[in-house]
Amino acid sequence: MTIFTSPKQPVAIPDTDIYSFVFSPNVFNTTRPQDRPLLIDGLTGDSLSFAESKDLSARIANGWKENVGLKKGDVVAVFAPNQYDHAILYFSLLAAQCTVSPGNPSYTEDEFNHQVQKSGAKTIVTVPSLLPVLKRIAKKNKIPQEMIFLFGNESFDGIRTFKSIASNHSDIRLPIQEIQAADDLAFICFSSGTTGVAKGVMLTHRNFVAQMVMVTDFEGTDSNQKKDIIIGFLPFFHIFGLTTLVFRAFYSNTPVVVIPKYDLELVCQLIEKYKITIGPIVPPVAVHFAKNDIVLKYDLSSLRIISSGAAPLGVEHIDALQLRIQAPVRQGYGMTETTAGCIYQKVGVSPPGSTGVLISNMKCKIVNEQGEELGADQAGEVLLKGPVIMKGYLNDEKANKETFTRDGWMRTGDVAKYDSKTGEFFIVDRLKELIKYKGYQVAPAELEALLMSHTSIADCCVVGVYDSSQATEIPRAYVVLQPYIKNNKITTDMISKFVEDNVTNYKKLRGGVRVIDKVPKSASGKILRREVKEWIRQEQISETSRARL
């Protein structure tokens, strides 16, 4: 039996809830000022310190129970772009023993409804611009209007702010005895998993505490120095932003400059203004920094490390980025189901193209299609086990059986090999059908179901096409038209527009619509996506050859 383990020694995982773990005295919050700005609004300059955050989140936590009537286990759905007090909301709900279900504010109405309905949310927190659609969602799911709350300092359209429900007292006894860290859910984050529509990923308090301890232990001083300050544009509803910019930042008492969404010039301005040292990014941002001349207008020399995740970042993009920014780039591997990263590169050590090594307390197996364990230098599916692995998918027995082996290993759907020479993992392929667009998950099955609802389409297949100019996959549809439909640009444009009108922004068919005679399928009717991807590979080879002529 070949089981790969971390080169790091195991670390103890405290058996406590997230709120108590973050706000109890530790080596960071007792040696770094608790009165300096910790959460900084990049647009206004407003800020909250560690001490202010602890007091305010505790008073709001008591308010959820005393003034709103939330009980242990109640689910609160949160839909909003990044707010500088986002962390206050999350911590207040966790301290009130509630479960948070964060979602993308750019969802369509159907996607909002799916998450609210699937999670069983009893409360919604949002921003004024989303009230029209979320009021309809609330009504559909029998959520009273008084259980909708807003970010900000002012009520709007009869809806009050979540800060307005704060209690007069901030008494919370730590640790919170009513929370069972290993069993009680802290977050239900929605992910497409390996295939299909978004599933509720159940993450416990222990999952997040383990993530904070294990990643901080792995990074050491790489990303944890007293004068560090982080730029915070990664979305707080996404597991990368949630763990990096909320939980680990608070645990280490490291200031975060928060902006609602990524804007290159604003990010550059803030890096220069605040002398940002840590830049968590996704690959398309790396490409933007490497190619856009806006970057040349600003002094970004304060950056000392760039942390890239959500999708692989190619060597050519790293080289181009470092012509402008000298900071080393560290990549990591993980997913919502592993509470973010669990394999990380070692700064200045990991070879180009590697995924890195396991963090402490993690185990990995690599297996072939028959489930047989493979050794070093053999490519197979990655199976993981450890304290950051999710509790499972919410109310989805079928998905849980497909994802977990009988002895508790979690299938990732990613193909990797362990390189015996370097002692590092290399991700080489993806078994699962999921498309990763700029870190967001796009399930082909969802887009295929939508396409098949169109009267002009007889059959279809959706795959991801890698766009090197953006360092991301983009969804492309291959469609078989009904016999009476003409194959022309008007038709393909109409199909693209149909999809665009019915999905959120990142699910659009940016790779285009191609008309084919027949979708390749197995004898059992399963789409042979590898054949379609081979078409794409040959097409890209041909395009490269023409470009050289």
N, C-alpha and C positions, 0 to 999 in steps of 0.2 A: 504493500500500500504506500503510495507516494502522496504525502500531504506536505504542502509548502507552508512554512510559518514565517513570521516576521523576524528579521535580524535584531530587532529591538527586544529588550526584556519585557515580559508582561507587566502591566501597571494595574494597580488596584482601582476598581470602579466603585465610588461611593454609592451606597444604597440610599439615595435620597432623590427628592424631586428637583426639577430644574430651577425653580425660583430660589429654593433654599441653597442650592449649590452655588448659584451665581452670586447671591447677596450675602452669603456667610463669609467671614474673614478668610482670605487666602493670601498667598505670597504676592499676588499682584495688587489687589485692592487695599492691602495694608501698607504697601511701599510706594504706590503711585497715588497722587493727590485725588481725593474723592470729590473735591470741589472744583476741579478744572472742567471745562466743557467736554462732554463725552459724546453727546448726540448734537451735531451741528447742522442746522438747516443751510444748505449751500445756496439757496435763493435769497433768504432773508438775514442770515447770520444769527437767528435765534438759536438758543442752545439749552441743553439740560446736562447737569453733572451727574456723576454716579450717585451721589447722595440724594440729589433731587429726584432722580429716576426711581430710586428705591422707595422714597417717601410717597411720591405721587402714584406709583403703580400699586403700592400697598393700600392707599386710601381708595383708589378706584376698585381694587379687588374687593374690599369690604363693601363698596357701593354696589357691585354686581350682585352680591348676596343680600344685602340689607335693603337696597332701594329698587332693585330690578327683580330680584327673586330667582336668580340663576342658582342651580344646584349642581352638585358634583356630577360630572359626566355630560352636562349639557353642551351641545356643540354650537359654536359661534362661527358663522361664515364671514370672512373678511375679503372684500373686493376693493382694492384701491392701489393707485400707483404709490411708490415709496413716499412716506411721510417721515419727517424727522422724529416724530413721537410714535412711530409704528411699534418700536420695541416696548414702549410703555403699555400700549394696548395688549400686546402679546403677554407680557409679564403679568399684567393685572388679571388676565383671564386664567393663566396658569396658576396663579396664587389663589384664585377663586375656585380652583379644582375643575375648571371647565376644559373642554377640548377645542382647539382652534382648527378651522379648516380654511386656509388661505387659498385664494384663487386669482386668476388673471383678470385684471379690470377690463381687458379688451375682448373678453368672451362675447359670443353671441347670446341672445336671449335663451336659446335652447341649451347652451353650454352652462350658463348660470343656473338654469333650472335643474339640469342634471346633477350638478354638484350639491346644490341646496337639498334636493330631494334625496339623493343617495346618502349624503352625510347625516340626514335627519336634523339639520340645523334648526334651532329654535330662535336664533337671533342673527341679525345681519349688521355688520359695520361697514360703511362705505364713504364715498365722497358725494357732494351735491350733484355733480354731473351724471352720476349713475342712478340717481333716485327714480327717474321715470321708469326705467326697465326693472329695477330691483323692487320697486313697490308692486309691480305686477307679479314678479316672482314670489314675493312674500304672500300676496293674496292667494296665489295658486297653491302655495304650500301651507296655508292657514297660519301664517306668522303675523300677529297683530302689528299694526303700524307703530305702536309704542315700543315694539321690540326691534325697531330699526334705529341705528345710531350713526353719527357722523364723526369723521375726523375734523379737526379745527377747533375754533373757539366760539363759533356762532351757530345757533340753530338755523335751519333752513326748511321752508315749506312744511312747518309743523314737526320737523324731526330734530331732536336734541343731540348734542354732542356726547360722546362717551365720557368726556372729562366731567360733564355736568352731574354725573351720578356719583361722584366721589364722596366717600364718607368723611366725617370730620376727624376720624382717628386712623392711624396707620399701624395699629397693633396687629401683627401676624407672628404667631409663635413658630420659630424655625427649629428643626425641619417641620414641614406640614404633615402631621401624623396621619391625616385621612388619606394621603396619597400613597399607593403601592407602586413604587417606581418601575418595577419590571412589568407590571400588568396594566396600569392605568394609562390611557392614551393622552398624549400631550397635543399631537397634531394628527389630522387626517389630510395628507397632501395628495392631490390628485395627479396621477401619472398613468400613461398608457401602458405601462408594464412592458411586456414583450410584444403584445399585439392588441388590437381591438380598441374600444372606446375607453375613456379615462376611468381608472379604478381608484378607489380610496385606499391609499397606503397608510396603514396604521403604525404610527411611530410613538413609542412610549417615552416616558420621562427618562428611563434608563438609557434608551437609545441615544438621546441627545447629551446626557451627562457623559456617557462613554465616548461620544464623538469629541466633545470638548477636551476630555482628559487625554485621549489617545492621539489626537492630531496635535495638540499643544506639546505633548511629550515628543512626538516625531519631529516637529519643526524646530524645537529648541529655540535658539536665538535668531533663526532665519527670519521668522515673522513675528518676533515677540521681544521688542526692545522698548525701553522706557519712553523714548521720545517718538515712537512710531505713531503715525496717523494714517487712516485708511480712507480711500475714496469709495463712496457707497452708491453706485448706480445699478448694481445687479438687483433684480427685483426681489423684494422680501417675501413674495409668495413662492419663489423658486428655492429648492433645497440648498443650492450653492449660496445664494444671498442670505438665506435664513441662518444657516450655520456659521458662515464667515462674518457677516456684517452685524448680526444680532447677538447670537449666543457666544461665540468665541471672543468677539470684541468686548462684550460685557464681562465675561469671565476674566479676561486679561486687563480690563479697565483701559482699553485702547480707543482713543477718539475716532469717530467716523463722521466724515462730511457727507451728508445725505442729499441726493437729488432725486426728483421724481422718476426720471428716466434718462437714458443715455443721450447725451448731446456732446459731440466731440469738442467744440470750442468751449462750452461751459466746463467740461471736465478738465481741459488744459488750463483754463483760467484758475480753477480751484486748486489744481495741483501746484501751480505757481504761487498762488496766494497763501495757501496753508502749508506749503512745503510737504506735500503728501509723500510718504515713504513707501506705502504698500498699495499696489494696484491690482485688485482682483478683477480679471477680465474673462471674456469668452473669445474664441478665435476670430470672429468677424471684427471685433474691436481691435485686435492686434493688426489685422490687415489695414484697417482704417488709419491707425497710428503710423503704419509704415508707408502709406501711400499719399495721405492727404497733407497738403502743405500748410494747413492751419497749424499743425503741430510745430512747425518751424518758428512760429511767432512767439512761442512761450518757452520759459525756462523750466524744463521738467527734470533737471538734474538731481532733485531731492529724492526721486524714486530710487529705492535700493533693492526692491524685489517686485517682480510681477508674477502673480499666481493665476494660471490659466486652467479652466475646467469646462465641463459640460460637453465637450467634444474635443477630438485630437487637434493639436496645432502642429502643422508640418514644419520640418526643419527650415524649408525655404522662407516661411513666414517669420520664423524666429530670427533668422539671419537678417531679413529685411528690417524687422522691428529694431534689432540691436544696432543697426547703423544710425538710428536716431536716439534710442534710449539704451544706455549701457547696462541697465539693471538686469541681472540674471532672470531667466524665466523658469518657473517650476510648474510642471503639469501634474495633475492628479487624475485618478480614475475613481468613479463611484456613480451612484444613481440615487434617486429618491428612496428606493428600497433599501439602500445601505446607509441612510442618513448622511448622504453626500460622500466625500472622499474616503477611501479605505486603502488605496494604493497611491503612493506619491513618489515623485522623483526626488533624488537627493541633490540639492543645489551644488553645482560645480563638480559633481561626481557622475551622475547618471549619463549614459551615452545618448547621443541624438536618436530620437525615435522611440526610446523606451517609455514604458508607462510608469516604471519605478518599482518600489518594493512595498510589501505589506506593512501597514502600521502595526503597533503592538496589539496583542490579543486577537489577531485575525489569523484565520486558516484558509487555505485555498487548495482545491483539487482541480485538475484538468482532466477531462474525460472525453472519450470519443463518442460517436453517435449511438453506440450500444451501451453507453454508460460505464465503459471500462476505464479504469484509471490509467493515465499516461504519465510518463516520467519527464525529465528535463529535455528540452529541445524538441518536444513534440507538440504540435498545435492541436488544441481541443477546446471544448467549452469550459469557461471558468465557472466553478462552483465555490461559494463562499460560506463561511460560518464565523460567527463572532458576535459581540455584544451590540454592534451597530445595525445588525440585520433586523428588518422590520418584523413586527408581530404577524403581519399578513395583510391580505387585501380584505377590505370591509365587505362583509356579507357576500363573499364570492368564493364558494367552496371549490368550484371548478378551477378558477385561476390559481388558488392556493395549492391544489393537487398538482397542477402543471408546473408550478414554480418551485415547490419544495420536494426534496426526495424523502423517502420514508425515514431516513436517519437524520433529517434536519438540515441538509445542505440546501442553499438557495441557488437555483440556476440563474445565471445572468443573461444568457443568450449571446454573450460575447465570446469570440474565439481568441485565445492567446497562447503563447508558449513561454515557458520559463527558460531563460538563456543561462546555461550552466557556466559560461565564461564570465559573464558580468554579474550574475546573481540577481538579475532584474527581469520583470515581466514585459512582454511586448504584445500589445493588442494587434491582431492581424486581420480580423474579419468580424462580421456580425451575423449571428444565426437568426436573430430576431428580425422581424420585418420593419421595425420602427425606423422612421426617418428623423434625423436630428437636424432641425433648422435653427441655427444660431442658439443652440442649447435647449430649444423647445422641442417637445416630442410631438411628432405627427404620425398618427396611426394610418397606414394605407387602407386598412379595412373600413375605417370611418369615411374616408374620401371616396372609396369605391362604392360604398352603400349610397352615398349622396349622388354620385354620378349615375348609378343604375336607376335612380328615381327619375332621371331625365328621359323623356319619351324618344329622343333621337339616338340614344345609346343602347346597343344590343349587348355589349360586354365591355369590360375594362380591366385595367391593371394599373396600380400606382406604385412607383418606386422612387427612391431618392437618387438624385444625380449630383455628384460632387462638383461644386463650382469653386475652382482654385482661387479665383479672383476675390471671392468672399470668404474663403476657408470654411465653407459649410455645405451641407447637403441641401438641395432644393427639391420639392415634390414635382414629379412629372407624371402626367396621365397618358397611358396608351389606350385608345378607345376603338372599339368596333362599332361602326355606325349602322343604324337600321338601313335596310336596302333602299328606302325611298329618300334618304338624306344625302345631299350632295357633300362631297369631300372638298371643302374649300376653306379659305381663311375666315369667311363669315361664320361658318359652322364652328371652327375651333375657337374663335374669339367668343362666340356665344356660349360655348361650354365653359371656357375660362371665367367668363362673367358670371355664369350661373353658380359656379363654385365660390367665387369671390363674394357673392351676395349672401352666401349661406354659411360661411365659416369665419372664424376670427383671423386676423391679419396673417399670423405666421403659418397658417395652413393653406394659403393660396398656392395655386399651381404655377409657381415661379419658373419651373422647368419647362413649362409649356404643355400643349396637348398634341399628341402625335396620333394619327389615324393608322390603324393596322388592319389586316384581314382577319387575324385570329389571335386570341390570347393563348400563349403556350400553357398547357395544363397537363398534369399527370393523369394516369388512368383513373384515379379516384376523384379527379376534378380539382385538385389543388393547383393554384397558380404557380408556375415554375418561374419565380422571380429571378433566379440565377441566369436563366436564358435571356430574360429581358435586360438584365444588367450586362450580359455579354454583348448585346446589341450596342449598348451605350459605350462599353469599353472600346469596341471596334470603331464606333463613330468618333470617339475622342482621339484614337490613334490616327484615324484618317484626317481629322482636323489639324492635328499637330504636324502631320506630314505636309499638308497643304500650306501651313503657315511657314514652313521652312523653305518652300520653293520660291 
